[in-house]
Amino acid sequence: MSMTTSAAVYDTDLPLPGRRQGKVRDIYEVPATPGRPPSLLIVASDRISAFDVVLPTPIPGKGKALTRISTEWFSWARNQNIIDDHLLSTSPEDVPGLDESHWPSIEGRMMLGRAAHVVPVECVVRGYITGSGWKEYLRDGTVCGIKLPEGLQQCDQLPEPIFTPSTKATEGHDENIDFQTACGIAGTDVMTRLRDVSLELYKRAVEFARPRGLILADTKFEFGFALDESGQPTDELLLVDEILTPDSSRYWPAEHYEPGRDQESFDKQYVRNWLQEICDRGEWDKTPPGPGLPEDVISNSLARYDEAGQRLFGS
C-alpha cells in the first residue's frame, strides 16, 4: 500500500449500534437520551464508487473534503431561512458513547444529525441539460417527461430550472420518475413543498457559486421527517444527508464552459472517465470487484474535490 492510501479511512468500526455502510458513508445510531431525540452519526469515508461499484482504492482526504463542503453549505442554507436541517454537530466529543480513542478516525469527516424518517424520493433539480437528461432529450425531447424547447445543445442552460425526482434505489441506479409518480409515493402536499424548497435552494446556490467561478449544473437533495424521543416521525420536515457536494451535484468551472460538448467537472467524473477507458480496453466489465486506481488518478481526483471547496469557501 502506498503512503497516499495508507493515510486513508476506508471504513470505521465504532462502538455504536445499528452500523450500516453505504457506498461512501458509515452510519451509526445514537439512541435518544432524556431531552434529546435520537440521532445518527454519519462518517464520510474515503471510499469512492463508480458505476455502482465501490472501488478497492480509497481517495485519502475525500471524506474530509466532502464533509467540509457539506457543512459549509448547511451553514449557508440556514441563513436562507427556507427549511430546517438535521445537522447537530461536527465535533467527535459531542457523540455519546465514544471516547477520545475514537475521535481521530472521525475528526473532520463526521456529522451528527437528527434522526429522520427519510422521504423515499430523491429531489433532483437540473438547471442545465446533461447526463441522463441529455440522452432522454435526444430521444424524446423531454427530461423526466418534462417537454423542453427544441434545438437545445448538450450542456445548454435551461430556460428555467426543472424539478426531476427519482426513486431512491438501495441497489443499482436510481430511477427517474415524473412529479405525479413522486406524489403517489410521498403525497401531493409533501412533494409540492419539497419541489418548491428544492428549486429555491438550487436557485440561490447557483447565485452563490457562479461569482466564485463554478456553474452548479444540477444537484439532488434528500429530506425527512424528524423523529421524536420515542422514535416516531413528527411533521417537522428537515433537509438531511449531504448537500451541494461534488458527490451530490455537478459543478463545472465557469471559465471553461462551452455548450455543445461535455464539460470539465469537479465530481468523480474524472475517475469514471479513467474507468471507462479500462472498460473500452476490455479490462473491466463494470461488475465487482472494481480495479485499483493508480496514484495519478487518486491525486488528481482529490485535487478536484479540494479545488471545489477552495473556490466555494476559501481556505
C-alpha positions in Angstrom: 0.0 0.0 0.0 1.3 3.4 -0.9 1.9 6.2 1.5 -1.0 8.0 -0.1 -3.6 5.3 0.5 -2.2 4.3 3.9 -3.4 7.6 5.4 -7.0 7.0 4.2 -10.0 5.9 6.2 -11.6 3.1 4.2 -14.1 2.1 6.9 -14.8 2.6 10.6 -15.8 0.3 13.4 -17.2 2.3 16.3 -18.9 1.0 19.5 -22.3 2.3 18.5 -25.4 0.4 17.5 -27.1 -0.1 14.1 -23.9 0.3 12.0 -24.6 0.2 8.2 -22.5 1.1 5.3 -23.4 3.0 2.2 -21.2 3.3 -0.8 -19.2 6.1 0.8 -20.5 6.6 4.3 -20.7 4.6 7.6 -23.8 5.4 9.6 -24.4 4.6 13.3 -27.4 5.1 15.5 -27.1 7.3 18.5 -30.0 6.4 20.9 -32.3 9.1 22.4 -31.4 10.4 25.9 -33.7 12.4 28.1 -34.5 15.7 26.4 -32.6 14.7 23.2 -34.3 12.8 20.3 -32.4 10.0 18.5 -29.7 11.0 16.1 -27.3 9.5 13.6 -23.6 9.6 13.3 -22.7 9.9 9.6 -19.0 9.3 8.8 -17.7 10.1 5.3 -15.1 7.6 4.5 -12.5 7.9 1.7 -14.2 5.2 -0.4 -15.3 6.0 -3.9 -17.8 4.3 -6.1 -18.3 4.5 -9.8 -20.8 2.6 -12.0 -22.4 1.5 -8.7 -19.3 -0.4 -7.7 -17.3 0.6 -4.6 -13.7 0.6 -5.7 -10.9 -1.1 -3.7 -8.7 2.0 -3.7 -9.7 5.0 -1.4 -9.2 8.6 -2.2 -7.4 9.8 1.0 -8.9 13.0 2.4 -12.0 12.8 0.1 -14.3 12.2 3.1 -13.0 15.3 4.9 -13.3 17.4 1.8 -16.9 16.4 1.2 -17.8 16.9 4.9 -16.3 20.4 4.9 -18.2 21.4 1.8 -21.5 20.0 3.1 -21.3 21.6 6.5 -20.4 25.0 4.9 -23.4 24.6 2.7 -25.6 23.7 5.7 -24.4 26.9 7.4 -25.3 28.9 4.3 -28.7 27.2 4.0 -29.6 28.1 7.5 -29.1 31.7 6.6 -31.6 31.4 3.7 -34.4 30.5 6.2 -36.1 28.1 3.7 -36.1 24.9 5.7 -34.5 23.4 8.8 -31.8 20.8 8.6 -30.6 17.7 10.5 -27.1 18.8 11.4 -26.4 19.0 15.2 -22.6 18.9 15.4 -19.4 18.1 13.6 -17.4 17.5 16.8 -16.4 14.0 17.9 -16.7 14.9 21.6 -20.4 15.6 21.1 -21.1 11.9 20.1 -22.4 10.0 23.1 -20.8 6.6 23.5 -17.4 7.5 22.1 -14.2 8.3 24.0 -11.0 10.1 22.9 -9.5 7.0 21.3 -12.3 7.0 18.6 -12.0 10.7 17.8 -9.1 10.7 15.4 -10.8 8.3 12.9 -13.8 10.6 12.5 -12.4 14.1 13.1 -13.3 16.3 10.2 -15.3 13.7 8.4 -18.4 13.3 10.7 -21.8 14.8 11.0 -24.1 14.2 14.0 -27.6 14.7 12.7 -31.2 14.4 13.9 -32.6 11.0 13.0 -35.4 11.2 10.5 -37.9 9.2 8.5 -36.5 9.8 5.1 -38.9 10.6 2.2 -38.1 7.9 -0.3 -37.8 10.3 -3.2 -34.5 12.0 -4.4 -35.3 15.6 -5.1 -33.2 16.4 -8.2 -33.0 19.9 -9.7 -31.5 20.5 -13.1 -30.5 23.8 -14.5 -28.5 22.5 -17.5 -29.1 19.6 -19.8 -26.5 16.9 -19.4 -26.1 13.3 -18.4 -29.2 11.1 -18.5 -31.3 14.1 -19.1 -29.4 14.8 -22.4 -29.9 11.2 -23.5 -33.6 11.4 -22.9 -33.9 14.8 -24.6 -32.2 13.4 -27.8 -34.6 10.5 -27.8 -37.9 12.2 -26.8 -37.4 15.9 -26.5 -38.1 15.6 -22.7 -36.4 15.3 -19.4 -38.3 13.1 -16.9 -41.3 13.6 -19.0 -41.0 17.5 -19.0 -41.2 18.8 -22.5 -38.3 21.1 -23.3 -37.7 23.6 -26.2 -36.4 22.2 -29.5 -32.8 22.8 -30.6 -31.0 22.6 -27.2 -27.3 21.7 -27.3 -25.6 19.4 -24.9 -25.0 21.2 -21.6 -27.1 24.2 -22.5 -28.7 26.2 -19.7 -32.4 25.5 -19.4 -34.9 28.4 -19.6 -35.8 27.7 -16.0 -34.5 25.0 -13.6 -36.7 21.9 -13.6 -37.6 19.5 -10.7 -36.9 15.9 -11.8 -37.4 13.5 -8.9 -36.1 9.9 -8.8 -36.7 6.9 -6.7 -34.1 6.0 -4.0 -32.6 2.7 -5.0 -31.0 0.5 -2.3 -29.0 -1.2 -5.0 -28.2 -0.2 -8.6 -29.3 3.0 -10.3 -31.9 5.5 -9.0 -34.9 5.7 -11.5 -36.1 9.0 -12.8 -39.9 9.5 -12.2 -42.4 12.2 -13.0 -43.8 14.5 -10.4 -47.2 12.7 -10.3 -45.5 9.4 -9.6 -43.5 11.1 -6.8 -46.8 12.4 -5.3 -48.1 8.9 -5.4 -45.1 7.8 -3.3 -44.8 10.6 -0.8 -48.1 12.5 -1.0 -49.0 15.6 -3.1 -48.7 18.1 -0.3 -45.3 16.8 0.8 -43.9 16.7 -2.7 -45.2 20.1 -3.6 -43.4 21.5 -0.6 -40.2 19.6 -1.4 -40.3 20.7 -5.0 -40.6 24.3 -4.1 -37.9 24.1 -1.4 -35.5 22.2 -3.8 -36.0 24.7 -6.6 -35.4 27.7 -4.3 -32.3 26.2 -2.6 -30.9 25.4 -6.1 -31.5 28.9 -7.5 -29.9 30.5 -4.5 -26.9 28.1 -4.5 -26.4 28.9 -8.3 -26.2 32.6 -7.4 -23.7 31.8 -4.6 -21.5 29.6 -6.8 -21.3 31.5 -10.1 -19.3 34.5 -8.8 -16.9 32.0 -7.3 -16.2 30.5 -10.7 -18.5 27.5 -10.5 -21.6 26.5 -12.5 -23.9 24.4 -10.5 -25.4 22.3 -13.3 -27.7 20.1 -11.2 -28.0 18.7 -7.7 -30.1 16.4 -5.5 -31.5 16.9 -2.1 -32.9 14.5 0.5 -35.5 15.3 3.1 -37.0 13.5 6.1 -39.5 13.9 9.0 -37.6 14.4 12.2 -38.1 11.7 14.9 -39.3 12.4 18.4 -37.8 11.0 21.6 -39.8 7.8 21.2 -38.5 7.3 17.6 -41.8 8.3 15.9 -41.9 10.6 12.9 -43.1 14.2 13.6 -44.4 16.6 11.0 -41.1 18.6 11.0 -39.5 18.3 7.6 -35.7 18.5 7.6 -33.0 18.8 4.9 -30.9 15.7 5.6 -27.9 13.8 4.3 -25.2 15.8 2.5 -26.0 18.9 0.4 -24.4 20.5 -2.6 -21.2 18.5 -2.5 -19.4 17.3 -5.7 -20.8 13.8 -4.9 -24.4 15.0 -5.0 -24.0 17.8 -7.5 -22.5 18.6 -10.9 -20.1 21.5 -10.8 -18.4 22.9 -13.9 -15.6 25.6 -14.0 -17.3 28.6 -15.4 -14.2 29.8 -17.3 -14.2 26.7 -19.5 -18.0 26.4 -20.0 -19.0 25.9 -23.6 -22.3 24.4 -24.7 -22.3 21.6 -27.3 -19.9 19.3 -25.5 -19.2 17.6 -22.2 -17.8 19.9 -19.6 -14.9 19.5 -17.2 -16.3 18.5 -13.8 -15.4 18.7 -10.1 -17.1 15.5 -9.3 -15.9 11.9 -9.7 -16.3 12.1 -13.4 -12.5 12.1 -13.7 -12.5 8.6 -12.1 -15.4 7.4 -14.2 -13.5 8.5 -17.4 -10.4 6.6 -16.4 -12.5 3.5 -15.6 -14.4 3.8 -18.9 -11.0 3.7 -20.7 -10.3 0.5 -18.8 -13.7 -0.9 -19.9 -13.1 0.1 -23.5 -9.9 -1.9 -23.5 -11.8 -4.9 -22.2 -10.0 -4.9 -18.9 -13.2 -4.4 -16.7 -16.9 -5.0 -17.2 -18.3 -2.7 -14.5 -19.0 -5.5 -12.1 -17.4 -6.0 -8.7 -14.6 -6.1 -7.8 -13.5 -2.9 -9.4 -9.9 -2.2 -10.4 -7.4 -0.4 -8.2 -6.7 3.2 -9.0 -3.2 4.4 -9.9 -1.6 7.2 -7.9 -2.1 9.9 -10.5 -5.8 9.2 -10.7 -6.0 9.3 -6.9 -4.2 12.6 -6.5 -5.9 14.3 -9.5 -9.3 13.2 -8.2 -8.7 14.6 -4.7 -7.3 17.8 -6.2 -10.7 18.4 -7.9 -12.6 18.0 -4.6 -10.2 20.3 -2.9 -10.4 22.9 -5.6 -14.2 22.9 -5.5 -14.1 23.6 -1.7 -11.5 26.2 -2.2 -13.4 28.1 -4.8 -16.7 27.9 -2.8 -15.5 28.7 0.7 -11.8 29.6 0.6 -9.1 28.2 2.8 
